[in-house]
Amino acid sequence: MSIYSDYIKSVIRTVPDWPQKGVNFRDITPVLQNSAAFRKLIDSFVHRYQEMDIDAIAAIDARGFIIGAPLAYELGCSFVPVRKKGKLPFKTISETYTLEYGESTVELHSDAFREGDRILVMDDLIATGGTMLAACKLIERSGGIVVETAAIIDLPELGGSARIREEGHSVFAACSFTESE
C-alpha cells in the first residue's frame, strides 16, 4: 500500500447498487477532480517505481491510461496502451480472457516492446484479475518482462490479486477495499 493509502481511499466515492444491485462501485472521479488527491495518487506510484529499472508503462484501456501516462512521464519511460479489441491501427497481438458472463479481448501493437524490456502493467482496479493477466500474457508473448502489476484499487475479496500472484506477478495497489467498506 501507499503512504497515502488512507487519504486516497477517503476521496474515492462508493456508489452503492451500481451498475447492478448489490455492487459497490468504487468511483475514482473525485480523486481526479481533486488536484491534491490526484498528485498524491501519482506520487504514490512515482515513489514506488522511481528507482526501479522500468522501460515502459503498459496501461490498460481506458482508466489505466489516466494514471499510466503521467507516471510514464514522471519516470522518463515510454507509455504503451493495451486496448480493447479493434482499437489499435497497426499490426496487433491479442489475448482473450474469460469474464463472469462471456469473454473479452485486449490487444497490443506487435512492435510495442523490445525483447527484455521491463514493463509495469497499470490499471485502475483489480477485481477478478482477468484483464491484468491477459495484459501480462501479451507483454510476455511480445518479449517483455513484467516487473509488477499496479492499480489504484484492489478488491481482494474478488480474488484477482491472488490470481495474479499465483501466476507469478507481484501486485501493488494504492489502496484496497473490502466488500463491507
JOKA-V766935 format. One record per backbone hydrogen bond with DSSP energy under -1.0 kcal/mol. NH is the residue of the N-H (numbers start at 0). CO is the residue of the C=O. If there is no record, write none. Layout:
BEGIN
NH/CO
NH/CO
END
This chain:
BEGIN
1/173
4/1
7/3
8/4
9/5
10/6
11/7
12/26
14/24
16/22
17/22
22/19
24/14
26/12
30/27
31/27
32/28
37/33
38/34
39/35
40/36
41/37
42/38
43/39
44/40
45/41
46/42
47/43
48/44
49/45
51/48
53/51
54/117
55/117
56/77
57/119
58/79
59/121
60/81
63/59
64/61
67/63
68/64
70/66
71/67
72/68
73/69
74/70
75/71
76/71
77/54
79/56
81/58
82/106
84/104
86/83
92/107
94/105
96/103
98/101
101/98
103/96
105/94
106/82
107/92
109/90
111/108
115/142
116/113
118/144
119/55
120/147
121/57
122/149
125/152
132/128
133/129
134/130
135/131
136/132
137/133
138/134
139/135
140/136
141/137
142/139
143/138
144/116
146/118
148/169
149/120
150/171
152/123
153/174
154/125
157/154
158/155
159/126
162/158
163/159
164/160
165/161
166/162
167/164
168/163
171/148
173/150
174/151
176/153
180/177
END
